[in-house]
Amino acid sequence: MITSLLVANRGEIACRVFRTCRELGVRTVAVHSDADENALHARVADAAVRLPGDTPADTYLRDDLIVRAAVAAGADAVHPGYGFLSENAGFARAVLDAGLTWIGPPPEAVEAMASKTRAKRLLGIAPLGEVTEADLPVLVKAAAGGGGRGMRIVRRLEDLAGALEGARAEAASAFGDGEVFVEPYVEAGRHVEVQILADTHGTVWTLGTRDCSLQRRHQKVIEEAPAPGLSERLTAELYDTAVRAARAVGYVGAGTVEFLVAGDTAHFLEMNTRLQVEHPVTEAVFGIDLVALQLRVAEGHALDAEPPPARGHAVEARLYAEDPANGWAPQTGTLHRLAVPDGVRLDTGYTDGDEIGVHYDPLLAKAVAHAPTRAEAVRRLAGALERATVHGPVTNRDLLVRSLRHEEFTTARADTGFYDRHLPELTEPAPDPLAPLAAALADAHGRSRFGGWRNLPSQPQTKRYAMAGEEHEVRYHHTRDGFTAEGVHVVAVTADLVVLEADGVRRRFEVARYGDEVHVGATRLKALPRFPDPTPHHAPGSLLAPMPGTVARVADGLTEGSAVQAGQPLLWLEAMKMQHRISAPATGTLTALHAAIGQRVQVGTLLAVVEDDVPRGAGNRASGHPLPAPGGNP
């Protein structure tokens, strides 16, 4: 029987596994990098072991250090979570060789299925060989791992070599394995998967389907169970293929078999030999705890002959620290407050006051709603996210709410190209016009006890805020009788709550301030100083880092004096496990190159300068492009 378990992972999934362990009375052990020393998963575990370093390659991808940590901490079992080493057969063997229990399938099954190329061959599906014009578009894909890393859509043959190189580098960084392959890219397909659970006694459960079609950069954003609109014939085919795949390799534990569905036809993608990020929707529909069942199976217990019946519908949304309107750029900083209304499950690896760094995935949390019907579950989740408190860096919260309410999603017609088609409308700024006034009044109330009111009704007070990329100036009067503002009735004001009435409608605004960062309900503002600091001057053609990160690559042969073409990739920044390409803004000459491989940079760091053949305006943020592009297969 398992008494102490180490999770070879971090963040949300480590906290998720620990929660079940506590319910079962199992002692927990965390591992953490130096960057994660104060992370939530390291704080909530019964014991924690340091992995020296910051990067995944130095820490969470070091199987030798993790096995040593498990032994040192007295753990008798290891759960891999997802990502990192979760689909590494060598790691599974190392755990078993150390006399520990491995919470997962046998190493031989991991080996057969963790490589997408071997899995396809096992089911009689061969990847593309030499790619021709007739094969386009194609998808370059990492043979190991998942989560969108090491994937590129290629629509032109001349782009194939660069896509292969970039995918290999990203896959090697994320999974320690640079093998990639090429397969046909199916436009407008749906991503559908089957959850399986198998024991050591020959029983294989199929725990329904999930639809994970809403994706960006090949990473899932919104998932649901069951997948809507599948025919009985297709569902039976998916179940049959999933069970065949499991039995073919003697599978044990939880796994997911993924497909791309076009019409009523399914194309096998891969088998993930681990727990999936989206497993909570299956738990909600079947009323089970998949982590608890993983432990029971690892202890040798037999599953019942049939799984419990499915009930209702569940939808999950992933809350990311990223800016969808700015190329999905990852965001860093302090997460001041995170909370959702009751009735919605929240899985997270952060708590109030935690720092969001650059080293790992930008996933903040997963919100899950369950209801008797799909429409009710979607409505519940959208409403909860809209009312959620998310104070800190920019997130995709507004995108999630709009996606859930989009007609294409509510009618179950969305596919993997959803964000390719709809991103501009989904990210169109729609700030609350009363938010700056509410922020200014709350701020003024906080200062009023120091004599902030004026007995000069003709002289309004002003306050400036940046909101949705634009500057807003607020004017109001503050006298001994209270606050007034043109066109708005000020009902009540405190330092954290403002009540305003406009056009006969009364609204309440909760206000929270963290330095110059202000949150008014779901609207994020930045308080601007009365006398702004001078803007730093940069030479025309300056490329500034659009995000914090590490310089991962510099284009071969690139030196000061090199001639460059507009749009030519110059260097790559790595942030939150994704590589972001920095391209030349114009055709000209590289007159300065300040970036070096391994260098850590902050937002606004000067990376390089390109002198335009036709001189233009002053420098701006680098032309950065997250890779791979949005949409496509996960």
C-alpha positions in Angstrom: 0.0 0.0 0.0 1.3 3.5 -0.9 2.1 5.6 2.1 4.2 8.4 0.7 4.1 9.8 -2.8 6.4 12.2 -4.7 5.0 14.2 -7.6 7.6 14.7 -10.3 6.1 17.9 -11.4 5.1 21.4 -10.4 2.2 23.8 -10.3 -1.4 23.0 -10.7 -1.1 19.2 -11.4 1.2 18.7 -8.3 -1.4 20.5 -6.1 -4.1 18.4 -7.7 -2.4 15.1 -6.9 -1.6 16.3 -3.4 -5.2 17.1 -2.7 -6.3 13.5 -3.4 -3.3 12.2 -1.4 -4.4 14.1 1.6 -7.9 12.7 1.3 -6.4 9.2 1.2 -4.0 9.8 4.1 -0.9 9.5 1.8 2.1 11.6 2.8 3.2 14.0 0.0 6.6 15.0 -1.3 7.3 17.9 -3.7 10.3 18.7 -5.9 11.0 22.3 -6.8 13.4 24.3 -8.9 15.1 27.4 -7.4 12.5 29.5 -9.3 9.8 27.5 -7.6 11.2 27.6 -4.0 8.1 29.5 -2.8 5.6 28.0 -5.2 2.3 26.7 -3.9 3.1 23.0 -4.6 6.3 23.2 -2.6 4.5 24.9 0.3 1.5 22.5 0.6 3.5 19.2 0.4 4.5 17.5 3.6 8.1 17.6 2.4 9.9 19.3 -0.4 13.2 18.6 -2.1 15.2 21.2 -4.1 16.3 20.6 -7.6 19.1 23.1 -8.2 18.6 25.5 -11.1 15.7 27.2 -12.9 15.3 25.7 -16.4 13.3 22.5 -17.0 16.5 20.8 -18.4 18.3 21.4 -15.1 15.4 20.5 -12.8 12.1 18.8 -13.8 13.7 16.9 -16.7 16.4 15.4 -14.5 15.2 11.9 -13.8 18.3 11.1 -11.7 17.7 14.0 -9.4 14.0 13.2 -9.0 14.5 9.6 -8.2 17.2 10.6 -5.7 14.8 13.0 -4.1 12.1 10.4 -3.8 14.5 8.0 -2.0 15.9 10.7 0.2 12.4 11.9 1.3 11.2 8.3 2.0 8.6 8.2 -0.7 7.5 4.8 -1.9 5.7 5.9 -5.1 6.2 8.5 -7.8 3.4 10.2 -9.8 4.7 12.0 -13.0 1.8 14.4 -13.5 1.7 15.6 -17.1 4.4 17.2 -19.2 8.1 17.0 -18.3 9.0 13.3 -17.7 5.4 12.0 -17.6 5.9 10.1 -20.9 9.5 9.1 -20.5 10.0 5.3 -20.4 13.5 5.8 -19.0 12.2 7.7 -16.1 9.5 5.1 -15.4 12.3 2.4 -15.4 14.5 4.4 -13.1 11.6 4.8 -10.6 10.9 1.0 -10.7 14.7 0.2 -10.5 14.9 2.2 -7.3 12.2 0.0 -5.7 9.5 2.6 -6.0 5.9 2.3 -7.3 5.3 4.0 -10.6 1.9 5.6 -10.9 1.5 5.0 -14.6 1.7 2.3 -17.3 4.6 -0.1 -17.7 7.7 1.4 -19.3 7.2 -0.8 -22.3 3.7 0.7 -22.9 5.1 4.2 -22.3 7.9 3.5 -24.9 5.4 2.2 -27.4 2.9 5.0 -27.1 4.8 8.0 -25.8 6.5 8.3 -29.2 3.8 9.4 -31.6 5.7 7.8 -34.5 5.9 4.4 -32.8 2.2 4.6 -31.8 1.1 5.3 -35.3 3.1 2.4 -36.7 1.6 0.1 -34.0 -1.8 0.9 -35.3 -0.7 0.6 -38.9 -0.4 4.3 -39.6 2.8 5.7 -41.2 3.9 9.3 -41.0 4.7 11.2 -44.2 8.0 10.6 -45.8 9.3 13.1 -48.3 6.8 16.1 -48.4 5.7 17.4 -51.8 3.6 20.3 -52.8 0.6 18.0 -53.1 0.9 17.1 -49.3 0.5 20.6 -48.1 -0.6 21.8 -45.6 1.3 19.5 -43.2 2.0 19.6 -39.5 5.5 19.2 -38.0 5.1 17.6 -34.6 7.3 16.5 -31.7 7.3 12.7 -31.4 7.4 13.1 -27.6 5.4 15.2 -25.1 2.5 17.4 -25.9 0.9 20.7 -24.8 1.6 22.4 -28.2 5.4 22.4 -27.9 7.4 21.4 -30.9 4.6 21.9 -33.4 4.4 23.9 -36.6 1.9 24.2 -39.4 3.6 24.4 -42.8 1.8 25.7 -45.8 4.8 26.4 -48.1 7.6 23.9 -49.0 10.2 26.6 -48.5 9.1 26.9 -44.8 9.5 23.2 -44.0 13.2 23.3 -43.1 12.8 26.2 -40.7 9.8 24.6 -39.2 11.6 21.3 -38.6 14.6 23.1 -37.0 12.4 25.2 -34.7 10.2 22.2 -33.7 13.3 20.2 -32.9 14.7 22.9 -30.7 11.5 23.5 -28.8 10.8 19.8 -28.3 14.3 19.2 -27.0 14.0 22.1 -24.6 10.5 21.0 -23.3 10.8 17.2 -23.3 14.5 16.4 -23.6 13.8 14.7 -27.0 14.2 16.5 -30.3 12.6 13.9 -32.5 9.9 15.3 -34.8 7.8 13.9 -37.7 5.4 15.2 -40.3 1.8 14.3 -40.8 -1.1 15.8 -42.9 -2.7 18.8 -41.4 -6.5 18.6 -41.4 -8.2 22.0 -41.8 -11.3 22.6 -39.7 -11.2 19.3 -37.8 -12.4 18.7 -34.3 -10.1 17.4 -31.6 -11.9 14.5 -29.8 -10.4 12.1 -27.3 -11.3 9.1 -25.3 -10.3 8.7 -21.6 -9.3 5.1 -20.7 -8.4 3.5 -17.4 -7.0 0.0 -17.2 -6.0 -2.3 -14.4 -3.6 -5.2 -14.1 -6.4 -7.8 -14.2 -7.4 -7.2 -17.9 -10.2 -4.6 -17.5 -10.1 -1.5 -19.7 -12.6 1.2 -19.0 -13.6 3.8 -21.6 -14.7 6.9 -19.7 -16.5 8.8 -22.4 -15.3 11.3 -24.9 -14.0 14.9 -24.6 -13.9 17.7 -27.2 -10.9 19.9 -27.0 -11.2 21.8 -30.3 -10.7 25.3 -29.0 -6.9 25.7 -29.1 -4.2 28.3 -29.5 -0.7 27.5 -30.4 -1.8 23.9 -30.5 -2.6 24.0 -26.8 -6.1 23.4 -25.6 -8.1 26.3 -24.1 -11.6 25.0 -23.6 -12.5 21.4 -23.1 -15.8 19.6 -22.5 -17.3 16.1 -21.9 -18.9 14.4 -23.6 -17.9 15.6 -27.1 -21.2 16.9 -28.6 -22.7 15.8 -31.8 -20.9 12.5 -32.4 -22.9 9.7 -34.1 -23.3 6.4 -32.2 -21.3 4.7 -35.0 -18.3 7.1 -34.6 -18.4 7.0 -30.8 -18.3 3.2 -31.0 -15.3 3.4 -33.4 -13.4 5.7 -31.1 -14.0 3.5 -28.1 -12.9 0.4 -30.1 -9.7 2.0 -31.3 -8.9 3.3 -27.8 -9.4 -0.2 -26.2 -7.3 -1.8 -29.1 -4.5 0.6 -28.5 -4.5 -0.1 -24.7 -4.6 -3.8 -25.1 -1.9 -3.8 -27.8 0.7 -2.6 -25.3 -0.6 -4.1 -22.1 -1.6 -0.7 -20.8 -2.2 0.0 -17.1 -3.5 3.2 -15.5 -5.0 6.3 -17.0 -4.5 7.3 -20.6 -6.0 9.3 -23.4 -6.4 8.3 -27.0 -6.7 11.4 -29.3 -8.3 11.8 -32.7 -8.9 14.5 -35.3 -12.5 14.2 -36.4 -13.6 15.6 -39.8 -17.3 15.0 -40.5 -18.0 11.4 -39.4 -14.4 10.3 -40.0 -11.8 9.9 -37.2 -8.0 10.1 -37.7 -5.8 8.7 -35.0 -3.4 11.3 -33.5 -1.7 9.8 -30.5 -2.1 8.1 -27.2 -1.0 10.1 -24.1 0.3 7.7 -21.5 -0.5 10.0 -18.6 -3.2 12.0 -16.9 -4.5 14.9 -19.1 -4.8 18.5 -18.1 -8.5 18.3 -18.9 -9.2 15.2 -16.8 -11.5 17.1 -14.4 -14.4 17.2 -17.0 -14.4 13.4 -17.1 -14.3 13.3 -13.3 -17.3 15.6 -13.1 -19.4 13.6 -15.6 -18.6 10.2 -14.1 -18.4 11.2 -10.5 -14.9 9.7 -10.0 -11.5 10.7 -8.8 -9.0 9.6 -11.5 -6.0 10.3 -9.3 -7.4 8.0 -6.6 -8.1 5.4 -9.2 -4.6 5.7 -10.5 -3.3 4.9 -7.0 -5.7 2.0 -6.5 -4.6 0.5 -9.8 -0.9 0.9 -9.0 -1.6 -0.9 -5.7 -3.0 -3.8 -7.7 -6.7 -3.4 -7.0 -9.1 -4.5 -9.7 -11.6 -2.1 -11.4 -15.2 -3.0 -11.5 -16.3 -4.7 -14.6 -18.0 -1.5 -15.9 -17.4 2.2 -15.1 -20.1 4.2 -13.4 -22.7 5.8 -15.6 -22.1 9.2 -17.1 -24.3 12.1 -15.8 -24.7 15.6 -17.3 -22.1 17.7 -19.1 -18.9 19.4 -17.9 -16.9 22.2 -19.4 -13.4 23.4 -18.5 -11.6 26.6 -19.3 -7.9 27.2 -18.9 -7.0 30.6 -17.4 -3.6 31.7 -18.8 -1.3 34.6 -17.9 -1.1 35.8 -21.5 -2.4 38.5 -23.8 -4.4 37.0 -26.7 -4.7 40.4 -28.4 -0.9 40.7 -28.5 0.1 37.4 -30.1 -0.7 35.4 -27.0 2.3 36.9 -25.4 2.9 35.4 -21.9 2.7 37.7 -18.9 4.6 37.8 -15.7 4.2 39.6 -12.3 2.3 39.2 -9.1 -1.0 37.4 -8.9 -2.6 39.6 -6.3 -6.0 37.8 -6.1 -7.6 34.8 -7.7 -11.1 33.6 -6.8 -14.2 32.2 -8.6 -17.8 32.0 -7.4 -19.1 28.9 -5.5 -20.3 26.0 -7.6 -17.3 26.0 -10.0 -14.2 23.8 -9.4 -10.9 25.7 -9.5 -7.7 23.8 -9.9 -4.6 26.0 -9.6 -1.0 26.1 -8.6 -1.1 29.7 -7.4 -2.5 31.6 -4.5 -2.8 35.2 -3.7 0.5 37.0 -3.7 2.4 34.4 -5.8 4.8 35.5 -8.5 4.3 34.3 -12.1 7.7 33.8 -13.6 9.1 33.2 -17.1 10.4 29.6 -16.8 7.2 27.5 -17.1 3.8 27.2 -18.7 1.6 30.3 -18.2 -1.4 28.3 -17.0 -2.8 29.9 -13.8 -5.8 27.8 -13.2 -8.6 25.6 -14.6 -12.2 26.4 -14.0 -14.7 23.6 -14.4 -18.5 23.7 -14.4 -20.9 20.7 -14.3 -24.6 20.7 -15.0 -27.4 18.4 -16.3 -27.1 19.8 -19.8 -24.4 21.3 -22.1 -26.1 24.6 -22.3 -26.4 24.9 -18.6 -22.8 24.0 -18.0 -21.6 26.5 -20.6 -23.7 29.3 -19.1 -22.6 28.5 -15.6 -18.9 28.6 -16.5 -19.1 31.7 -18.6 -21.0 33.5 -15.7 -18.5 32.3 -13.1 -15.5 33.5 -15.2 -17.1 36.8 -15.8 -17.6 37.4 -12.0 -14.3 35.8 -11.1 -11.7 38.0 -9.3 -8.5 37.9 -11.3 -6.1 40.6 -10.1 -2.6 40.6 -11.5 -1.0 40.3 -15.0 -3.1 40.4 -18.1 -5.0 37.0 -18.7 -7.2 35.4 -21.2 -10.3 35.7 -19.0 -12.3 37.9 -21.3 -11.4 35.7 -24.3 -12.7 32.7 -22.4 -16.0 34.3 -21.5 -16.5 35.5 -25.1 -15.6 32.1 -26.5 -18.0 30.3 -24.3 -20.8 32.7 -25.4 -19.9 32.7 -29.1 -22.7 31.3 -31.3 -20.3 28.8 -33.0 -19.4 27.3 -29.7 -22.9 27.4 -28.1 -24.2 25.5 -31.1 -21.4 22.9 -30.9 -20.0 23.8 -34.4 -16.5 24.9 -33.3 -13.3 23.3 -34.7 -9.6 23.7 -34.3 -9.6 26.8 -36.5 -12.0 28.7 -34.2 -9.4 31.2 -33.0 -7.9 31.6 -36.5 -11.3 32.8 -37.7 -12.6 34.7 -34.7 -9.6 36.1 -32.6 -10.0 39.7 -33.7 -13.6 39.9 -32.7 -13.0 38.0 -29.5 -10.2 40.3 -28.4 -11.8 43.6 -29.5 -11.5 45.9 -26.5 -14.7 46.4 -24.6 -13.7 48.3 -21.4 -16.4 49.5 -19.0 -16.6 53.3 -19.6 -17.5 53.9 -16.0 -14.4 52.0 -14.7 -12.0 55.0 -14.7 -14.5 57.1 -12.8 -15.0 54.4 -10.2 -11.3 54.0 -9.8 -10.8 57.8 -9.4 -13.5 58.1 -6.8 -12.3 55.2 -4.8 -8.8 56.7 -4.8 -10.1 60.1 -3.9 -12.1 58.6 -1.0 -8.9 56.9 0.3 -7.2 60.3 0.3 -10.2 62.3 1.6 -9.4 61.8 5.3 -6.2 63.8 4.7 -8.2 66.8 3.4 -8.9 65.8 -0.2 -12.2 67.6 -0.7 -12.4 71.1 -2.1 -15.0 73.8 -1.6 -14.5 75.0 -5.2 -17.3 73.4 -7.3 -16.0 75.2 -10.5 -12.7 73.4 -10.3 -12.9 69.7 -11.1 -10.3 67.3 -10.0 -8.8 65.1 -12.7 -7.2 61.6 -12.8 -5.7 59.8 -15.8 -5.8 56.0 -16.5 -4.6 53.7 -19.2 -7.4 51.3 -20.2 -7.4 48.9 -23.1 -4.5 50.6 -24.7 -6.0 54.1 -24.5 -5.7 57.0 -22.1 -8.8 58.2 -20.2 -9.0 61.4 -18.2 -11.6 61.5 -15.5 -13.1 64.7 -14.1 -15.1 64.9 -10.9 -15.9 67.3 -8.1 -15.2 66.5 -4.4 -16.8 68.8 -1.9 -17.8 68.5 1.8 -21.2 67.2 0.4 -19.6 64.3 -1.4 -18.7 63.5 -5.0 -20.3 64.6 -8.2 -19.5 63.8 -11.9 -21.2 65.0 -15.1 -23.8 62.6 -16.4 -23.5 60.2 -13.5 -25.1 60.1 -10.1 -22.6 59.1 -7.5 -24.6 57.0 -5.0 -21.9 55.8 -2.6 -18.1 55.8 -2.4 -15.6 53.9 -0.3 -12.0 53.0 -0.9 -13.0 49.6 -2.3 -16.6 50.0 -3.5 -18.2 52.6 -5.7 -22.0 52.7 -6.6 -22.9 54.8 -9.7 -26.2 55.4 -11.4 -26.2 56.2 -15.1 -29.3 56.3 -17.4 -31.4 55.1 -14.5 -29.3 52.0 -14.0 -27.5 51.5 -10.7 -24.2 49.5 -10.6 -21.7 48.5 -8.0 -18.0 48.5 -8.7 -15.5 46.7 -6.5 -12.2 48.5 -6.7 -8.8 47.1 -5.8 -5.5 48.9 -6.2 -1.9 47.5 -6.2 0.5 50.3 -6.8 -0.5 51.9 -10.1 -2.4 48.7 -11.1 -6.1 49.1 -10.5 -8.9 46.5 -11.0 -12.5 47.7 -11.2 -14.6 44.6 -11.4 -13.2 42.7 -14.5 -11.6 45.8 -15.9 -7.9 46.4 -15.5 -6.5 49.9 -15.5 -3.1 51.6 -14.9 -3.1 54.9 -13.0 -1.0 57.4 -14.8 1.1 60.0 -13.0 0.3 63.7 -13.3 3.7 64.4 -14.7 4.9 61.3 -16.7 8.5 60.4 -16.9 10.3 61.2 -20.1 10.0 58.3 -22.6 13.4 56.6 -23.1 14.8 57.3 -26.6 15.7 54.5 -28.9 17.2 54.8 -32.3 14.9 54.1 -35.3 14.7 50.3 -36.0 15.4 49.3 -32.4 14.0 45.9 -31.5 12.9 45.8 -27.9 12.0 42.6 -26.0 8.2 42.3 -26.0 8.2 40.1 -23.0 10.6 38.8 -20.3 12.4 35.7 -21.3 15.7 34.1 -22.3 17.4 34.4 -25.6 17.2 30.8 -27.0 18.6 31.2 -30.5 20.2 33.7 -32.7 20.0 33.3 -36.5 23.0 31.5 -38.0 25.7 33.9 -39.2 23.9 37.0 -37.9 26.4 39.7 -36.9 26.5 43.4 -36.8 26.7 44.6 -40.4 24.5 41.8 -41.8 22.0 42.7 -44.4 18.5 41.6 -43.4 15.1 41.4 -45.1 11.8 42.6 -43.7 10.2 39.7 -41.7 13.5 37.7 -41.5 13.8 35.9 -38.2 16.7 37.3 -36.3 16.5 35.7 -32.8 14.2 33.7 -30.6 13.1 34.4 -27.0 12.0 31.5 -24.8 9.3 32.3 -22.3 7.0 30.0 -20.4 8.1 26.9 -22.5 7.4 28.5 -25.8 9.8 30.1 -28.3 8.9 33.6 -29.7 10.5 34.7 -33.0 11.8 38.2 -33.2 11.9 39.4 -36.9 13.4 42.3 -38.8 10.9 45.1 -39.0 12.2 46.3 -42.4 14.8 45.5 -45.0 18.1 47.1 -44.1 21.3 46.5 -42.1 21.8 45.1 -38.6 23.7 47.9 -37.0 23.7 46.5 -33.4 23.2 43.1 -31.9 23.0 43.1 -28.1 21.3 39.7 -27.6 23.3 36.6 -26.8 22.2 33.0 -26.3 21.3 32.3 -22.7 20.8 36.0 -21.9 17.8 36.8 -19.7 15.9 39.9 -20.8 13.1 42.0 -19.4 10.3 43.8 -21.3 11.8 46.7 -23.2 15.4 45.3 -23.2 17.2 46.5 -26.4 17.9 43.4 -28.4 19.1 44.7 -31.8 18.9 47.6 -34.2 18.0 47.4 -37.9 18.8 50.5 -39.9 16.1 50.7 -42.6 17.1 51.2 -46.2 14.3 53.7 -46.3 14.6 55.6 -42.9 11.3 55.7 -41.0 10.1 56.5 -37.4 11.6 55.8 -34.1 12.1 52.3 -32.6 9.3 50.2 -31.2 8.7 46.8 -29.6 10.3 43.9 -31.4 8.3 42.2 -34.1 7.6 39.1 -32.0 5.7 36.1 -33.1 4.8 33.2 -30.8 5.5 29.8 -32.3 3.8 27.7 -33.3 0.9 29.7 -34.8 -2.6 29.6 -33.3 -5.0 26.7 -34.1 -4.4 23.2 -35.3 -3.8 19.8 -33.7 -2.8 19.6 -30.1 
